[in-house]
């Protein structure tokens, strides 16, 4: 394994600057990213085991596992001059971990996750029409390999809901139906009832740009909201539709989807009562602007005071914020 780590380390110099900005979001993200870069699997295992325990929901309502997984994803998604060689070395490294730690769910999941990343490197993130036929075959082959690997090692790999997150990432490329997706989500929640990242990973594949539709998306969000009431009230409705806006609808969320503003408004109120967050209140104000609800926009701006920041205000956030403030000031 030391040989593999030495081969990966030159990538650190090439990629650390790119990753640092994203990793600053949370110390958990930074710690996971650094442990993975340096091939410190015991540290990754320890972090994952701790965060899988009940109660690791941050003050803002974000599950702390999400920050850990973002750090891990920084390594999978790093840009490298020779992406193929880089991914091949990651495959070797994570496969070695599965052999050294055969009873570790995380080791098996990370190997499957590399296979998924390798597949998406062939496909790319563009439209289907832009994917070369041979690249499409490689994409599907890697997703099949990842799926089969998780199923072959299900007794270990799927004891951790991270394995179900990877299955949901696979579902986006394989066109699984709603029942299959809910089966994966619910099985993952049996392993970790706090792991609401399952809903967010499933959401992406239900967006119209990935072959979904507005009705199915709305049904999914309402069902997820019902399932998470004990912890978040109706808060998941706003969070999931906000994620849908981020991934697809942008400023046209209220024209392009079936989102219902009174329901979203109550959802934000529920969420902020349970998990106060300046970032989420900024997002609430932005959504009020999109919904043309000036009284709610003004109320949120007043509550925010000098904590209004552009980051949560959608595409081209600074201009979006400026436009909403201008509209708010109009009589």
Residue pairs with C-beta under 8 A, 6 or more apart in sequence:
1 39
1 93
1 96
1 97
1 100
2 39
4 39
4 89
4 92
4 93
4 96
5 38
5 39
5 93
7 89
8 37
8 39
8 86
8 89
8 90
8 93
9 37
9 38
11 78
11 80
11 86
12 37
14 80
14 81
15 78
15 79
15 80
16 37
18 78
18 79
19 33
19 74
19 75
19 78
22 29
22 70
22 74
23 29
23 30
23 33
23 71
23 74
24 30
25 67
25 70
26 67
26 70
26 71
28 47
28 51
28 64
28 67
28 68
28 71
29 67
29 68
29 70
29 71
29 74
30 71
31 43
31 47
31 68
31 71
32 44
32 47
32 67
32 68
32 69
32 70
32 71
32 72
33 71
33 72
33 74
33 75
34 40
34 71
35 41
35 43
35 44
35 47
36 44
36 71
36 72
36 75
37 75
39 93
41 97
41 100
41 101
41 107
44 72
44 106
44 110
45 101
45 104
45 106
45 107
47 68
48 65
48 68
48 106
48 160
48 162
50 56
51 64
51 65
51 68
52 65
52 160
52 161
52 192
54 193
54 194
55 194
56 63
56 64
56 65
56 194
57 63
57 64
57 194
57 231
58 64
58 275
59 275
59 276
59 277
60 275
60 276
60 277
60 279
60 280
61 232
61 235
61 239
61 271
61 274
61 275
61 277
61 280
63 194
63 195
63 196
63 197
65 162
65 192
65 194
65 195
65 197
66 197
69 162
69 165
69 197
72 110
72 113
75 90
76 90
76 113
76 114
76 117
77 117
78 86
80 86
83 121
84 121
87 114
87 117
87 118
87 121
90 114
90 117
91 111
91 114
91 115
91 118
94 107
94 110
94 111
94 113
94 114
95 111
97 104
97 107
97 110
97 111
98 104
98 107
98 108
98 111
98 153
100 107
101 107
102 156
103 156
104 156
105 156
105 157
105 158
105 159
105 160
105 162
105 163
106 160
106 162
108 149
108 150
108 153
108 156
108 157
108 163
109 150
109 157
109 160
109 162
109 163
109 166
111 149
112 146
112 149
112 150
112 157
112 163
112 166
113 146
113 166
113 169
115 142
115 143
115 145
115 146
115 149
116 142
116 143
116 146
116 166
116 169
116 170
118 142
119 138
119 139
119 140
119 141
119 142
119 143
119 146
119 173
120 139
120 173
122 135
122 136
122 138
122 139
122 142
123 131
123 135
123 136
123 139
123 173
124 130
124 131
124 135
128 136
131 139
139 173
140 173
140 174
143 170
143 173
143 174
146 166
146 170
147 167
147 170
147 174
149 157
150 157
150 158
150 163
150 166
150 167
154 163
157 163
158 164
158 187
158 191
159 191
160 191
160 192
161 188
161 189
161 191
161 192
161 195
161 198
163 188
164 184
164 185
164 187
164 188
164 191
164 195
164 198
165 188
165 195
165 197
165 198
165 201
167 184
168 181
168 184
168 185
168 198
168 201
168 202
168 205
169 201
171 180
171 181
171 184
171 202
171 205
172 204
172 205
172 210
175 211
176 205
178 216
178 220
181 202
181 205
181 206
182 223
184 198
184 202
185 198
185 199
185 202
188 195
188 198
189 195
189 198
189 227
194 231
196 228
196 231
196 232
196 236
199 224
199 228
199 236
199 240
200 240
200 243
202 220
203 217
203 220
203 221
203 240
203 243
203 244
203 247
204 210
204 247
205 211
205 212
206 212
206 216
206 217
206 220
207 217
207 244
207 247
207 248
208 214
208 217
208 248
209 248
214 256
214 257
214 258
215 258
217 244
217 257
217 258
218 257
218 258
218 259
220 240
221 236
221 237
221 240
221 241
221 244
222 237
224 236
224 240
225 232
225 234
225 235
225 236
225 237
225 240
225 267
228 235
228 236
232 239
232 270
232 271
232 274
232 275
233 267
233 270
233 271
233 273
233 274
234 263
234 266
234 267
234 270
234 271
235 267
235 268
235 270
235 271
235 274
235 275
236 267
237 263
237 264
237 267
238 264
238 267
238 268
238 271
238 284
238 287
239 267
239 271
241 253
241 257
241 259
241 264
242 283
242 287
244 253
244 257
244 259
245 253
245 287
245 314
246 314
248 256
249 256
249 257
250 314
250 315
251 290
251 314
251 315
251 320
253 259
253 287
253 290
254 261
254 290
254 291
261 287
261 291
261 293
264 287
264 291
265 288
265 291
265 293
265 296
268 280
268 283
268 284
268 287
271 280
272 280
272 281
272 284
278 304
278 307
278 309
279 309
279 311
279 312
280 312
281 300
281 303
281 304
281 307
282 300
282 304
282 307
282 308
282 309
282 311
282 312
282 313
283 312
283 313
284 296
284 300
285 296
285 297
285 300
285 301
285 304
285 308
285 324
286 312
286 313
286 314
286 320
286 321
286 324
288 294
288 296
288 297
288 300
289 297
289 323
289 324
289 327
289 328
290 314
294 327
294 328
297 324
297 327
297 328
298 328
301 308
301 325
301 328
308 321
310 317
310 318
310 320
310 321
311 317
313 320
313 321
313 324
314 320
